[in-house]
C-alpha cells in the first residue's frame, strides 16, 4: 500500500496561500493595535483633564504652567502662580503621584540645598506613563538638554518627557525670566512678576491662575490640554528639538505648552520642527481635553479660526467642537 504525501507543487501552493492570508491579515492587526493605542491615549487625556479639575476643585483654579523652563517643582511652594514647576508637576497629587510631588520637601520654598537638590533631580528623571502617548513613545527616560535648574542646581541629560501639553491660547503672555532662585524670590517678595493673565487668552500659561468663571466661552467648548506635534525623528533624540528637550516637570515652555496659532497636524518626518502647534502621531485626528474634563478627537482639517476660538477662553466666539 502506497503512502500518501504532498508533492512539492502542493506545498508551494499551500505556502503561497498562507503568505497571502498573512498579508491580508497583518494590516487589520496593525489597525486594531493602533485603535487600542488611540483609545489608551484618549484615556490618558481624560485622566489628566480630571486631575486638572480636581486641582481646580481643591484650589479654585486650573493648574499654572509655572515660571519658566529654568525651574522645576518645589513642594514647599504649593499650588498657583508662586509654584515654579509646571502644570504636570502641580497635578501629580491628583494622578496618584503624591509621593513624587512631595520629594525633597524641606519647609523652605526657595531652598537649593539637600534633600531638595537630589530629590528634584530624581523626580525630573522619573518617567510617568500617563503623560506619554503609546503610539509615539514607550515609558522610559529620554535625552534632555542638560539644563541646570536653580531649584535643584544640578544637571541631568536624561529625564521624563510628555506628549500632552496645556493650552496657552495665543501664546502672547509675557513673563520675567529669572535665572536664579534669589531672583525669583525677589520677584515673589515684591510681587513684581510681569502680568500674563491680561495678555494670554488660554487656560494654562506662565503663572496663570484661571478660574472656571473666567472661561466665559463655556467649559465644554474651550480647550484645556491636548496632544502636541512632534517630528518622528525627534521621538527618541528629543534633546535636539527646542520644544521637546526638557523634563516634563519644568515650568513654562513649549515642552509642556502649545498655542492655537498654527494648524494642528499629524507628525511628519523632518517637517516644522519647533512649530509649537498641537498635533499627534495618530492618523485622521488629534486628541484634546476640554475644560469640562471631556476628551475629544478633532480632525486635522479643522478650520483654523474654529481651532483658535476653541483655544480662547473668553473671546466671545463660543465655537463648538466640529462633528
C-alpha positions as CSV (number, residue, x, y, z in Angstrom):
1,X,0.0,0.0,0.0
2,X,1.4,3.3,-1.1
3,X,1.9,6.1,1.5
4,X,0.2,9.4,0.5
5,X,2.4,12.5,0.6
6,X,2.2,16.1,-0.6
7,X,4.0,17.0,-3.8
8,X,6.4,19.9,-4.0
9,X,3.9,21.9,-6.1
10,X,1.2,21.3,-3.5
11,X,3.5,22.5,-0.7
12,X,4.4,25.6,-2.6
13,X,0.7,26.4,-3.2
14,X,-0.1,26.0,0.5
15,X,2.8,28.3,1.5
16,X,1.7,30.9,-1.1
17,X,-1.9,30.8,0.3
18,X,-0.7,31.2,3.8
19,X,1.5,34.1,2.8
20,X,-1.4,35.8,1.1
21,X,-3.6,35.3,4.2
22,X,-0.9,36.7,6.5
23,X,-0.5,39.7,4.1
24,X,-4.2,40.4,4.2
25,X,-4.4,39.9,8.0
26,X,-1.4,42.0,9.0
27,X,-2.9,45.4,8.2
28,X,-6.1,44.5,10.1
29,X,-4.0,43.5,13.1
30,X,-2.0,46.8,12.9
31,X,-5.2,48.8,12.7
32,X,-6.6,47.0,15.7
33,X,-3.4,47.7,17.7
34,X,-3.4,51.4,16.7
35,X,-7.1,51.7,17.6
36,X,-6.2,50.3,21.1
37,X,-3.3,52.7,21.4
38,X,-5.5,55.6,20.4
39,X,-8.0,54.5,23.0
40,X,-5.3,54.5,25.6
41,X,-4.1,57.9,24.5
42,X,-7.7,59.3,24.9
43,X,-7.8,57.7,28.3
44,X,-4.6,59.5,29.3
45,X,-6.1,62.8,28.2
46,X,-9.2,62.1,30.2
47,X,-7.2,61.2,33.3
48,X,-5.1,64.4,33.0
49,X,-8.1,66.6,32.5
50,X,-9.9,65.1,35.5
51,X,-6.7,65.7,37.5
52,X,-6.8,69.4,36.4
53,X,-10.5,69.5,37.5
54,X,-9.6,68.0,40.9
55,X,-6.9,70.6,41.2
56,X,-9.5,73.3,40.4
57,X,-11.9,71.8,42.9
58,X,-9.1,72.0,45.6
59,X,-7.6,75.4,44.8
60,X,-10.5,77.0,42.8
61,X,-8.1,77.5,39.9
62,X,-6.8,75.4,37.0
63,X,-3.1,74.4,37.3
64,X,-0.5,77.0,36.4
65,X,2.3,76.5,33.9
66,X,4.9,77.7,36.5
67,X,7.6,80.3,36.0
68,X,9.8,79.2,33.1
69,X,12.0,76.3,31.9
70,X,14.9,77.1,34.2
71,X,12.7,75.9,37.1
72,X,11.2,72.7,38.2
73,X,8.7,71.9,41.0
74,X,9.2,72.6,44.7
75,X,6.6,71.0,47.1
76,X,7.1,73.8,49.6
77,X,5.8,76.4,47.1
78,X,2.3,74.9,47.0
79,X,-0.1,75.5,44.1
80,X,-0.8,78.5,41.9
81,X,1.3,81.3,40.4
82,X,4.1,81.1,43.0
83,X,4.9,77.5,42.1
84,X,7.9,77.3,39.9
85,X,7.1,73.9,38.4
86,X,4.7,73.5,35.5
87,X,1.1,72.1,35.3
88,X,2.2,68.5,35.2
89,X,4.1,68.9,38.4
90,X,1.1,70.5,40.0
91,X,-1.3,67.7,39.2
92,X,0.9,64.9,40.4
93,X,-1.1,64.5,43.7
94,X,-4.2,64.1,41.5
95,X,-2.8,61.3,39.4
96,X,-1.8,59.2,42.4
97,X,1.8,60.5,42.4
98,X,1.7,62.5,45.6
99,X,4.9,60.8,46.8
100,X,6.7,62.1,43.7
101,X,5.2,65.6,44.3
102,X,6.5,65.7,47.9
103,X,10.0,64.6,47.1
104,X,12.5,67.0,48.6
105,X,10.1,68.9,50.8
106,X,12.2,70.7,53.5
107,X,10.0,73.5,54.7
108,X,11.9,76.1,52.6
109,X,10.1,77.2,49.4
110,X,13.3,78.7,48.0
111,X,15.7,76.0,49.0
112,X,18.7,75.0,46.9
113,X,20.1,72.6,49.5
114,X,19.6,68.9,50.3
115,X,17.4,67.0,50.2
116,X,15.8,69.4,47.7
117,X,18.5,69.1,45.0
118,X,18.9,65.4,44.7
119,X,15.2,64.7,45.0
120,X,14.3,67.3,42.4
121,X,16.7,65.6,40.0
122,X,15.3,62.2,40.7
123,X,11.8,63.4,40.1
124,X,12.7,65.0,36.8
125,X,14.4,61.8,35.7
126,X,11.4,59.5,36.6
127,X,9.2,58.6,33.6
128,X,5.4,58.9,34.0
129,X,3.2,56.6,31.9
130,X,0.1,58.8,32.0
131,X,1.8,61.6,30.1
132,X,3.1,59.5,27.2
133,X,1.2,58.6,24.0
134,X,1.6,54.8,23.4
135,X,1.6,55.4,19.6
136,X,4.7,57.7,20.0
137,X,6.9,56.7,22.9
138,X,7.4,54.0,25.5
139,X,7.8,54.7,29.2
140,X,11.5,55.3,29.8
141,X,14.0,58.1,30.1
142,X,14.7,60.4,27.1
143,X,17.5,62.8,26.3
144,X,17.2,66.3,27.8
145,X,19.2,69.4,27.2
146,X,21.1,69.1,30.5
147,X,19.9,72.5,31.7
148,X,20.7,73.5,35.2
149,X,17.6,74.2,37.1
150,X,18.0,76.6,40.1
151,X,15.7,74.6,42.3
152,X,17.9,71.5,42.2
153,X,21.1,73.2,40.9
154,X,22.3,70.1,39.1
155,X,22.5,68.9,35.5
156,X,20.8,65.8,34.1
157,X,20.8,64.6,30.5
158,X,18.1,62.0,30.8
159,X,14.6,62.6,32.0
160,X,10.8,62.2,31.7
161,X,9.0,63.6,28.6
162,X,5.4,64.4,27.9
163,X,3.3,64.1,24.8
164,X,0.5,66.2,26.3
165,X,0.6,70.0,26.7
166,X,-1.5,72.7,28.2
167,X,-3.5,75.2,26.1
168,X,-1.8,78.6,26.3
169,X,-4.1,80.1,23.8
170,X,-2.5,82.9,21.7
171,X,1.0,82.4,23.3
172,X,1.5,86.1,23.9
173,X,1.6,86.2,27.7
174,X,4.8,88.0,28.8
175,X,6.9,86.8,31.7
176,X,10.0,87.6,33.7
177,X,12.9,85.2,33.2
178,X,14.8,84.8,36.4
179,X,17.9,82.6,36.2
180,X,18.4,82.1,39.9
181,X,16.3,81.2,42.9
182,X,17.3,84.6,44.5
183,X,16.0,86.5,41.5
184,X,12.7,84.5,41.6
185,X,12.4,85.1,45.4
186,X,12.8,88.9,44.9
187,X,10.1,88.9,42.2
188,X,7.7,87.0,44.6
189,X,8.5,89.1,47.6
190,X,8.0,92.3,45.6
191,X,5.0,91.0,43.7
192,X,6.8,92.3,40.6
193,X,6.3,89.5,38.1
194,X,5.1,90.6,34.6
195,X,1.3,90.4,34.2
196,X,0.4,87.4,32.0
197,X,-3.3,86.9,32.5
198,X,-4.3,90.1,30.8
199,X,-2.4,89.1,27.7
200,X,-2.8,85.3,27.3
201,X,-6.2,84.0,26.1
202,X,-5.6,80.4,27.1
203,X,-6.1,78.4,30.2
204,X,-2.6,77.3,31.3
205,X,0.4,79.6,30.8
206,X,3.1,81.4,32.8
207,X,2.0,82.0,36.4
208,X,-1.7,81.5,35.4
209,X,-4.5,81.2,37.9
210,X,-7.5,80.8,35.7
211,X,-10.9,80.1,37.4
212,X,-13.9,78.3,35.9
213,X,-15.7,81.6,35.9
214,X,-13.1,83.1,33.6
215,X,-13.9,80.5,30.9
216,X,-16.7,82.6,29.6
217,X,-17.0,80.9,26.3
218,X,-18.0,77.7,28.1
219,X,-16.0,74.8,29.6
220,X,-17.5,72.4,27.1
221,X,-16.2,74.4,24.1
222,X,-12.8,75.5,25.4
223,X,-9.5,73.5,25.2
224,X,-7.8,72.7,28.4
225,X,-4.9,70.5,27.1
226,X,-4.1,68.1,24.3
227,X,-1.6,66.2,22.2
228,X,1.4,68.1,20.8
229,X,3.0,67.9,17.3
230,X,6.5,66.3,17.1
231,X,8.5,65.2,14.1
232,X,9.0,61.4,14.3
233,X,12.8,61.5,14.1
234,X,12.7,63.6,17.4
235,X,10.8,60.9,19.4
236,X,14.0,59.4,20.7
237,X,16.5,62.2,20.3
238,X,14.2,64.8,21.9
239,X,17.1,67.0,23.1
240,X,17.5,68.3,19.5
241,X,14.1,69.9,19.3
242,X,13.9,73.1,21.4
243,X,10.2,72.4,22.2
244,X,10.8,68.8,23.4
245,X,14.2,69.0,25.0
246,X,13.4,69.3,28.8
247,X,11.9,67.3,31.6
248,X,8.1,67.1,31.7
249,X,8.2,68.7,35.2
250,X,9.7,72.1,34.2
251,X,7.9,75.5,34.2
252,X,6.6,77.5,31.3
253,X,8.0,76.2,28.0
254,X,6.7,74.7,24.7
255,X,7.7,71.3,26.0
256,X,4.6,71.5,28.2
257,X,2.5,74.1,26.4
258,X,1.2,74.8,22.9
259,X,-0.8,77.6,21.3
260,X,-3.6,77.5,18.7
261,X,-1.8,79.9,16.4
262,X,-0.9,77.2,13.9
263,X,-2.9,74.5,12.1
264,X,-2.8,71.2,14.0
265,X,-1.2,68.3,12.1
266,X,-0.2,64.7,12.2
267,X,3.5,64.1,13.0
268,X,5.6,64.3,9.8
269,X,9.3,63.5,9.3
270,X,11.7,66.4,9.0
271,X,8.9,68.9,9.0
272,X,8.1,72.1,11.0
273,X,10.3,71.2,14.0
274,X,9.7,73.5,16.9
275,X,6.4,74.8,15.5
276,X,4.7,75.0,18.8
277,X,1.4,73.6,17.4
278,X,-1.0,70.9,18.6
279,X,-1.0,67.5,16.7
280,X,-0.3,63.8,17.3
281,X,1.1,60.6,16.0
282,X,-2.4,59.3,15.2
283,X,-3.9,59.3,11.7
284,X,-7.0,61.4,10.9
285,X,-7.4,63.3,14.2
286,X,-5.6,64.6,17.3
287,X,-6.9,64.4,20.9
288,X,-7.9,67.4,23.0
289,X,-9.4,67.6,26.5
290,X,-11.9,70.3,27.3
291,X,-12.2,72.5,30.4
292,X,-15.2,70.3,31.5
293,X,-13.0,67.2,31.6
294,X,-14.2,65.6,28.4
295,X,-11.7,64.1,25.9
296,X,-12.4,64.7,22.2
297,X,-11.0,63.6,18.8
298,X,-10.7,66.5,16.4
299,X,-9.8,66.3,12.7
300,X,-6.6,67.9,11.4
301,X,-8.7,69.6,8.8
302,X,-10.5,71.7,11.5
303,X,-10.9,75.3,10.3
304,X,-8.0,77.3,11.8
305,X,-10.4,80.0,13.0
306,X,-12.6,77.4,14.8
307,X,-9.4,75.9,16.3
308,X,-8.4,79.3,17.7
309,X,-11.9,80.1,19.0
310,X,-11.8,76.8,20.9
311,X,-8.4,77.8,22.3
312,X,-9.5,81.1,23.7
313,X,-11.3,81.2,27.0
314,X,-13.3,84.4,26.6
315,X,-13.2,85.9,23.1
316,X,-17.0,85.9,22.7
317,X,-16.8,83.3,19.9
318,X,-18.3,80.2,21.5
319,X,-17.3,77.8,18.8
320,X,-18.5,74.2,19.0
321,X,-16.4,71.1,18.5
322,X,-16.6,70.0,14.9
323,X,-18.5,66.8,14.4
